[in-house]
Amino acid sequence: MSYRRKPVQLVQSLDRALDILEKIVEAEDGLGVTELSKSLELHKSTIYRLLATLAYRGYVRQDPKNEKYKVGIKLFELGNLALNKLELRREVRPFLEELMSRTGETIHLGILDNDEVVYIDKVESPQTIRMYSKIGKRAPVHCTGLGKVLLAYSSSEVIDKVIEKGLRAYTENTITDVDAFKKHLEEIRRQGFAIDNVEHEEGIRCVAGPIFDYSGNVIASFSISGPTMRVTEEKIPDFAQLVRDYSKKMSRALGFIE
């Protein structure tokens, strides 16, 4: 979902090239010209020309075994460069690592992009059984711990836009009633943390908190995430207190003064 409007002076060839790139990034095993042509409803000749340019610049590469196109090293280089330049990520990383050491669970860092959460950092749990996630992945805001925190501290306009798009049920625990959801966001603001109680993925429970910048705005959120067999309901109060404590620590590191 996106609220971005198409610009009047859109460069069609660039727009199509980016569509191709996004499709290839989403496909774990790569995509062939025919697959891309059908998916994007473009002629194969157009796909070939755009792929040739992307390959020349290093953004995609062709697997000689099956002739499918996959992500090139250039994209990884740019992605890592962009992430490393994020002051937020650099400043809070030590706290994320410390929190993982104290809980033994996976710690995520996320930001709001339009109406979705984007994972920008992660400290993996050493446990054998853990949740699947990766940096750069997007997730819905209304049923994830990270997302609900970010939404709770957003403007009423942002909240209304998300609600207008619909509160899709991912599990039987997802809050889909509008009034109940609004009250839930108010509760998150009051208590300073959010719980994803198996609302997005089956068997996964999270406790998340906000990160404030120097001006008092919430610019990111972080979460303690793990399987319900370990992140039990009995552990929620302790994890919630840790989240509140580390929310203050990370916010202070970014210049926030209460």
C-alpha positions in Angstrom: 0.0 0.0 0.0 1.2 3.5 -0.8 -0.1 7.0 -0.7 2.5 8.4 -3.1 1.0 10.2 -6.1 2.4 9.7 -9.6 4.3 12.8 -10.7 3.2 14.7 -13.8 6.7 14.6 -15.3 7.2 10.9 -14.8 10.1 9.3 -16.7 8.5 6.2 -18.0 11.6 4.2 -18.8 13.1 4.9 -15.4 9.7 4.0 -13.7 9.7 0.7 -15.6 13.3 -0.1 -14.8 12.5 0.4 -11.1 9.5 -1.9 -11.4 11.7 -4.6 -12.8 14.3 -4.1 -10.1 11.6 -4.3 -7.3 10.2 -7.5 -8.8 13.7 -9.1 -9.0 14.4 -8.1 -5.4 11.2 -9.7 -4.2 11.9 -13.0 -6.0 14.2 -15.2 -4.0 15.3 -17.4 -7.0 15.3 -14.6 -9.6 13.0 -14.0 -12.6 13.2 -14.6 -16.3 12.3 -12.2 -19.1 9.0 -14.0 -19.8 8.0 -13.9 -16.1 8.8 -10.2 -15.9 7.0 -9.5 -19.1 3.8 -11.2 -17.9 4.0 -9.7 -14.4 4.6 -6.1 -15.6 2.6 -6.4 -18.8 5.5 -5.1 -20.9 6.9 -6.4 -24.2 9.8 -8.7 -23.9 11.9 -6.3 -26.1 11.3 -3.6 -23.5 12.3 -5.9 -20.7 15.5 -6.9 -22.5 16.6 -3.3 -23.1 16.0 -2.3 -19.5 17.6 -5.4 -18.1 20.7 -4.8 -20.2 21.1 -1.3 -18.7 20.6 -2.5 -15.2 23.1 -5.4 -15.7 25.6 -2.9 -17.2 25.4 -0.8 -14.1 25.6 -3.8 -11.8 22.1 -3.7 -10.3 21.2 -7.1 -11.7 23.0 -10.1 -12.9 22.0 -13.1 -15.1 22.4 -16.6 -13.8 24.1 -18.5 -16.6 22.5 -21.8 -15.5 18.8 -20.8 -15.8 19.2 -17.4 -17.5 17.1 -15.8 -14.7 18.0 -12.3 -13.4 18.9 -11.8 -9.8 20.0 -8.9 -7.6 23.5 -7.5 -8.5 26.2 -6.5 -6.0 25.7 -2.8 -6.8 22.4 -2.8 -5.1 23.8 -4.4 -1.9 26.6 -1.8 -1.9 24.2 1.1 -2.1 21.8 -0.4 0.4 24.5 -1.0 2.9 25.9 2.5 2.3 22.5 4.1 2.9 21.9 2.1 6.1 25.4 2.8 7.5 24.7 6.5 7.0 21.7 6.4 9.2 22.8 8.1 12.4 19.9 6.5 14.1 21.1 3.0 13.3 24.6 3.7 14.4 23.6 5.4 17.7 21.2 2.7 18.9 23.0 -0.4 17.7 24.9 -0.9 21.0 21.6 -0.8 22.9 20.0 -3.3 20.6 22.9 -5.7 21.1 22.7 -5.2 24.9 19.0 -5.9 24.9 19.5 -9.1 22.9 22.1 -10.2 25.4 19.7 -9.6 28.3 16.7 -11.3 26.8 18.1 -13.9 24.4 15.5 -12.9 21.8 15.7 -11.1 18.4 15.7 -7.4 18.5 14.4 -5.3 15.6 14.6 -1.7 14.7 12.0 -0.2 12.4 10.9 3.1 10.8 7.6 4.2 9.3 7.5 4.5 5.5 4.1 5.7 4.3 1.8 3.1 5.9 4.3 0.3 6.5 7.1 -0.6 8.8 10.5 -1.1 7.3 13.1 -3.1 9.3 16.4 -1.2 9.2 18.4 -3.2 11.7 18.2 -6.5 13.6 20.2 -8.3 16.3 19.6 -12.0 15.8 18.8 -14.3 18.7 21.3 -17.1 19.3 18.4 -19.5 20.0 17.9 -22.4 17.6 14.2 -21.6 17.1 13.6 -18.0 16.1 11.4 -15.9 13.9 12.1 -15.2 10.2 12.8 -11.6 9.4 15.4 -9.6 7.4 16.6 -6.0 7.1 14.7 -4.2 4.4 11.5 -6.2 4.9 8.2 -4.4 5.1 5.4 -5.2 7.5 1.9 -3.8 8.2 1.6 -1.2 10.9 -1.7 -2.2 12.5 -0.7 -5.6 13.8 3.0 -5.5 14.5 4.6 -4.3 17.7 6.9 -1.9 15.8 4.1 -0.6 13.6 1.6 -0.1 16.4 4.1 2.0 18.4 4.9 4.1 15.3 1.2 4.6 14.6 0.3 5.4 18.2 2.6 8.4 18.1 1.6 9.5 14.6 -0.9 12.2 13.7 -4.6 11.5 13.5 -4.4 11.9 9.7 -1.9 9.1 9.4 -3.9 6.9 11.7 -7.1 7.6 9.7 -5.4 6.7 6.4 -4.3 3.3 7.7 -7.8 2.6 9.0 -9.4 3.7 5.7 -7.3 1.1 3.9 -8.7 -1.6 6.2 -7.4 -3.5 9.3 -6.7 -6.8 7.6 -6.8 -9.8 9.9 -3.5 -11.8 9.7 -4.4 -14.0 12.6 -7.4 -14.5 14.8 -5.8 -12.1 17.3 -5.5 -9.1 14.9 -7.5 -6.2 16.1 -9.9 -5.3 13.2 -12.6 -3.3 15.0 -11.9 0.5 14.4 -13.0 1.7 17.8 -11.1 -1.0 19.6 -8.0 -0.2 17.5 -8.1 3.5 18.3 -8.5 2.7 22.0 -5.6 0.3 21.7 -3.4 3.0 20.3 -4.3 5.4 23.1 -3.3 2.7 25.6 0.0 2.3 23.9 0.8 6.0 24.2 -0.2 5.9 27.9 1.9 2.9 28.8 4.9 3.6 26.5 5.0 0.2 24.8 3.0 -2.1 22.5 2.5 -5.8 22.4 2.0 -7.9 19.3 0.2 -10.8 20.9 0.3 -13.2 17.9 -1.4 -10.6 15.8 0.8 -10.7 12.7 2.4 -14.1 12.6 1.3 -17.3 14.2 3.4 -18.4 17.1 5.3 -15.0 17.4 4.9 -12.5 20.2 6.6 -9.1 20.5 7.0 -6.2 22.9 7.9 -2.9 21.3 8.8 0.7 22.3 9.3 4.1 20.8 12.5 6.0 20.1 12.3 9.8 20.4 14.6 12.3 18.7 15.9 15.5 20.2 12.7 17.4 19.2 10.5 14.8 20.9 9.2 13.1 17.8 9.1 9.4 17.5 11.4 8.5 14.6 11.7 4.8 15.1 10.6 1.8 17.2 12.3 -1.3 18.5 11.0 -4.7 19.6 11.9 -7.8 21.5 10.5 -10.7 19.4 10.4 -14.4 19.7 8.3 -17.6 19.6 5.4 -17.8 22.1 7.0 -20.8 23.7 9.8 -18.5 25.0 8.1 -15.0 25.0 5.4 -16.2 27.3 2.6 -14.0 28.7 4.3 -14.3 32.1 7.4 -12.6 30.7 5.5 -9.7 29.2 5.7 -7.4 32.3 9.5 -7.9 32.6 10.0 -7.3 28.8 7.7 -4.3 28.9 9.8 -2.7 31.7 13.0 -3.4 29.7 11.4 -1.8 26.7 10.5 1.3 28.7 14.0 1.5 30.1 15.7 1.1 26.8 13.3 3.5 25.1 14.6 6.2 27.5 18.3 5.2 27.0 18.1 5.2 23.2 16.1 8.5 23.1 18.6 10.2 25.3 21.4 9.0 23.1 19.7 10.9 20.2 19.4 14.1 22.3 15.9 13.7 23.7 15.4 15.4 27.1 12.2 14.6 29.0 
